[in-house]
């Protein structure tokens, strides 16, 4: 089994795909970072989620930028965000109008060391 991770922003013209095999040390952290209906991305060795249909949106705003929760990234609905933060003390999220804005906020939080996967 493999997990495929995109190391490029979702707005990039071309993806930068990396495959992680299930028998490697990186597999479990990547699997635990995955949210439903999302692609997994990686920036500065931190995994984050982007809605799977970001190029052909069935998802409508608002999106939810989660920076402290069970999974982090831009999530496509309140239901997804609630599942990521429910029961987490000091969870952090905010509504955003676009996936691109949310991803920029996630990447800035990663750069500042403000991302926390609980």
Secondary structure, DSSP 8 states (H G I E B T S, - for coil): -EEEEE-S-TTSSS--EEEEETTSTHHHHHHHH--TTEEEEEETTEEEEEETTSSS----S-EEEEEEESS-EEESSHHHHHHHHTT-TT-EEEEESSHHHHHHHHHHHHHTT--EE-
